[in-house]
Amino acid sequence: MEEAPIEKKLADLIEELRHLPALFDSGQILGTRRSRADLKKRLKTADSIQEAMDFLRIGVKYLLFDLEATRRENAVLKRRIDDDS
């Protein structure tokens, strides 16, 4: 393995590390932290919406099941009434 590419990457990293205090002073790092907090808040909201949608889907499935059961019961009762008449 050649040393020149490794030395180049190491020099680049050292140069980036030298600029790090400038990033702190300029507020770019704090902006990133705010962005992360904002992203976490949005993800939490998205999770809440997803949970509500799942609950709604279950509710609708139950209502459809109940509707079908009621229709079957009504059909049976109508047949009984027709048979008694």
C-alpha positions in Angstrom: 0.0 0.0 0.0 1.4 3.4 -1.0 1.9 6.0 1.7 1.3 9.1 -0.5 -2.5 8.7 -0.6 -2.7 8.0 3.1 -0.5 11.1 3.9 -2.7 13.2 1.6 -5.9 12.1 3.4 -4.2 12.7 6.8 -3.2 16.2 5.8 -6.7 16.9 4.6 -8.2 15.7 7.9 -5.7 17.9 9.8 -6.7 20.9 7.7 -10.4 20.2 8.4 -9.7 19.9 12.1 -8.0 23.2 12.1 -11.2 24.8 10.7 -13.4 23.2 13.4 -13.2 26.0 16.0 -14.2 28.4 13.2 -17.3 26.3 12.6 -18.2 26.5 16.3 -17.8 30.2 16.3 -19.8 30.7 13.2 -22.8 28.8 14.7 -22.8 26.2 11.9 -22.5 23.3 14.4 -25.3 24.8 16.5 -27.5 25.1 13.4 -26.9 21.4 12.8 -28.0 20.6 16.3 -31.1 22.6 15.8 -31.7 20.8 12.5 -31.4 17.5 14.3 -33.8 18.5 17.0 -36.2 19.7 14.4 -35.8 16.5 12.5 -36.4 14.4 15.6 -39.5 16.5 16.4 -40.8 15.9 12.8 -40.1 12.2 13.1 -42.0 12.0 16.3 -44.9 13.8 14.7 -44.8 11.4 11.7 -44.7 8.4 14.1 -47.7 9.8 15.9 -49.6 10.2 12.6 -48.6 6.7 11.6 -49.9 5.3 14.9 -53.2 7.2 14.5 -53.6 5.9 10.9 -52.9 2.3 12.1 -55.6 2.8 14.9 -58.0 4.2 12.3 -57.4 1.2 10.0 -58.1 -1.2 12.8 -61.3 0.7 13.7 -62.5 0.6 10.1 -61.8 -3.1 9.8 -63.8 -3.7 13.0 -66.7 -1.6 11.7 -66.7 -3.5 8.4 -66.7 -6.8 10.3 -69.5 -5.6 12.5 -71.5 -4.4 9.5 -71.2 -7.8 7.7 -72.3 -9.6 10.9 -75.3 -7.3 11.2 -76.2 -8.0 7.6 -76.0 -11.7 8.1 -78.1 -11.5 11.3 -80.7 -9.4 9.4 -80.9 -11.9 6.6 -81.4 -14.7 9.1 -84.2 -12.8 10.9 -85.9 -11.9 7.6 -85.9 -15.5 6.6 -87.5 -16.4 10.0 -90.1 -13.8 9.6 -90.9 -15.0 6.0 -91.1 -18.6 7.1 -93.4 -17.7 10.0 -95.7 -15.8 7.6 
